[in-house]
Amino acid sequence: MQNAAVPSSPPLREKVIRGLSGLLVLLLIFLLLGGTTWLFAIGVSTKTGSLIAAAPLGWLVLLGSLFGLFMVNPNEGRVLQLFGDYVGTVKVPGLRWANPFYTCKRVSLRVRNFETASRLKVNDVEGNPIEMSAVVAWRVTDTAQASFQVDNYEHYVTVAAEAALRKLAMSYPYDAHEEGHISLRGSPAEVAEHLKEEMQERLALAGVEVLEARISNLSYAPEIAQAMLRRQQASAVIAARQKIVDGSVGMVEMALERLAKQNIVQLDEDRKAAMVSNLLVVLCSESATQPIINTGTIYQ
């Protein structure tokens, strides 16, 4: 017989509490200490045993109340617990007071950033080994989840960011070989948005918001860098040649149309083919061509 699955407990959510003003509580404690001391003095002068016995107990309680004071800095939260139970989070800056039996943990709410491992080696979608790193800006938005859902939220952010970066690399090629395709190098905005979504999906459990995530370093691994450089150079040469040929064909077509339209010279098909050949040689050649002057007719 199989055991029934135990339902998982719902994630802990942040509960914001204000706490008492520490300055008012501190003033009240000093007044009560003064009053207790005055009662003790009366008890000694009147030899009243109850007042003499109660004064030290009052001092002990009031001095113990001082341990309930704590400071909250701007953009900071204090997570309060009572014997292991989560009580709430105080975010009001200044001197605050709570039950002295509460344990108080500081959680920064400031924006922080870090860079992943500078030589993180991964494979792109085509299997090419590449090295990449990313810069991530983040902050804690839920102190309860950051404190109790994960063991160490700062370490969790680092590991989750690297995992998201590896998954991103396996989703796109390093360079797009066709027009309109997304690549790691050629589409920085789309890739950055995808990386941010991947990280946010992992870090939502820890109460962390990803503000920005961008690739800061991207290169081929050293073992294939030279081969990929030659490939990029060949692709650039082919693209340049294609543009030159397209432009040359357009110029030849325009020249033939103008000659025919303005009736400058009548060319048969053979002469048109020769003219097209000569113009393409002149326009597509990498070096300067040497002209040959024809002193006869166009047919001789």
N, C-alpha and C positions, 0 to 999 in steps of 0.2 A: 504494500500500500504506500503510495507516494504521499509525502507531507505536503500540506497546502502551503502556497507561497505566502510569506509574511509581507504585508504591505509596508512599503517604505514610509517613514515619517515625513510630513511636509517640511519643506525647507524653512529654516528659521528666518524671520524677517525683522528688520530693524524697528525698534520702538523708541521714539524720541521722548525723553522726559527733560524737564527744566532743572530739577533740583532746587534747593533753597539758596538764596543769596548768601555767600560766605561772609560778607562784611556785616550783614545784620546778625547772623548767627554768632560771629566772633564778638560783636558788641554785646550781645545778650549773654554770652558765656562770661565775659569780663564782669558784667553787672552781677550775675549770679555768684561768681567767685567772691566779689566784694561783699554781697549780702551774706554768703555763707561764712565768710571770715568775721563779719560783724556779729552774726548769731553765735559763732564760736566764742567770741570775746565776751558776749553777754553770758553765755553758759559758764565760762570760767569765773566771771565776777560774781554770778549768783550761785555758783556751784550746782548748776543744773546738769545732771548726768546725761539726760537725753540729748540736750543741745551739744554737749561736748562729744558724744558718740556719733551723732548724726553729721557733724561738720566734716570729719575726714572722708566719710562715705560720699558726701556731696562734692568735695574736692575731687575725689577719684572719678566720679561720674562726669563732672564738667571737664576735667583734663582729658579724659578718654574721648569726649565729644570733639576735641580738637583734631583727632585723627580722621574725622569725617570731612575735613576741609581738603579741597583739591583745586588745582588751577587748570582752566581750559583755555588754551591759546586759540587765536583765530585760525579757521580752517583745520580744526582738530576736533575729534570726538573722544569721549571717555566712556568706555563700555563698563557697565556696573553689573556685578554678579553677587548673589547672596548664597553662599554655600553651594556653588556650582550652578545655580539657576540664573538664567539671564533676566535681569531686571529692566534694563533700558540703557539708552545712550544719551549722554548730556552733550549738547553741541553749543550751548550758550556760552560765549567767551567770558572770562573773568573768574573771580574767586567764587566757587560754589561749595555747597555742603550737602552731604547725603549721610545715610546711616553709616556709622563708623565700622560696622561689620561687613559693609560692601567691599569687595575687591575692585580695584579700578585699573583698567588697562587703556593705555593711550593708543589711538589709531589716527594717523595723519590723513587728512582729507585734501591735502595739497596735490596739485598736478605734478606728476613725476614722469621722467622719461629715462630710457636706457637703450643701448644698442646691443643687439644680439651678437653672438660670437662672430668675430670679424672674418673668419675663414671657415664658415659653415659650408661643408661640401655636400651638395645634393645633386640629383639627376632631374633634368627637365622632362617634359612629356615625351621627347624623342629619345631619351636615354643618355643624352650628353651630360657628362659631369661638369658642373658649374660650381662656382663659389659665390655666395651672396650673404648679405646681412641686411638688417632692417632697423630703423629707429622707431620706437613706440612711445607715444605719450598717453598716460593713463592716470586714473585717480580712483579712489575708493568711494563708492556711492552708498553702500550698505555695510555699515560697520559690523552688524551681527553676522552676516554671511562671511565677511572677511575674517572674522575672529573664530567662528565655530564651524563653518562648512568645509574649510581646508585647514591643513596643519600650519602652513606658513604661506600666507598669501603672496608675499613678495617673491619667494622662490617659485610658487605656482605660476605667477605671471611670466617669469622668465622661461620656464619649461613649456608653458602653453604657447608662448610666442614663437619659440623655435619649432614646435610641432606644426603650428599653422603655416610657418614659412616653408617647411618641407612639403606640406601638402600643396601650397601654392605653386612651388617650383614644378611639381609633377602634374600641374594642370595646364601649363602653357609651354610653348617652345621658347628657347632663348631668343631666337630671331624669327620673324615671320618671312616665309619665302613666297607668300602670295599676298596680293593687295587685299586689305580689309580684314586680315586675321589679327587677333590679339596676340602679342608676344610680351615677354618680360622686359625686353629692351625698348620696344617700340611703342608700348601703350602704358606709360607710367600712371596715368590717372585711373584707368580701369583696373590695373593690377593693384594699386594702392587701396582702392575701394574694396576689392575682393579680399585682400589681406586683412583689412580692418574688420570685415564681416566674419572672417574665419576666426580671428582672435576674440571678437566679442562673443561669438557662440561658445567658445571654451571658457571664457572668463566670467560669464554671467553668473555661474555657480558661486564664484568667490565674491560677488558684490562689487565687481570692478567694471568701470566704463572705459572703453578704448576711445580716446579722443582723436588720435591720428596714428597711422602706421604707414610708413613708406620705406621702400628699398633704398638703402644708402650705399651699397656696394654690390656690383654685379659684374662677373667676369667668368670666362671659361677656365676650367681647371688647367694647370700648367701642362699636363701631358697631352692635351689636345688643342692648346691655345694657338700654336703655329698653323696647324691644319685648318682650324676654323678661320683664322685670319686670311689664309689663302682663299678659302671658300667665300668669305665676305668680299674680298677683292675681285674674285671672278664674277660674283653676282653684281657688283658695282659696274664692272666693265660691260657685262651683258646688258644691264639696264641703260648704261650710257649709249652703247651701240644701238639699242632699240630706239632710243629717242633721236639719235642722229639719222638713222634710216627713215624713221617716220617723218622727220623734218625735211630730209632730202627729197623723199617722194612727193611731199607736198609742194616743194619749190619747183621740181621738174614739172609737176602737173600744172602749176600756175604759169610757168614759162610757156608751155605748149598751148595753153588756153589763150594767153595774151597774143602769141604769135598768130594763132588762127583768127582771133577776134579782130586784131588790127590789120590783118592781111599783109603782114610784113614779108613773109616768104611762105611758099607752098611746099610742104614736105610730104614725100610718100612714106609708106609704112617702114621701109627699110631705113630711110634717113631719120625718121622719128626714133626708131630703135637705137640707131647709132648715137643720136643726140642724147637720148635717155641714158645710155651706157656711159657716155663721156661725162655728163653732168653728175651722175652718181659717183663716178670715180673721183671727180674733183671735190664733191661735197663730203664724201665719206672717207676720203683718204686722211691718214694721220699726218702725213708730211705734205709739203707744198708740191703741187704738180707742175711739170714743165710744159708750157703751151707750145703747140706746133702751128705755125701760121700757114694757112692754105692760100697760095697765090693764084690758084686756078678757080674753077667753079666748084660748087658743092658736090658735083658728081665726079670730080677728078682731083 
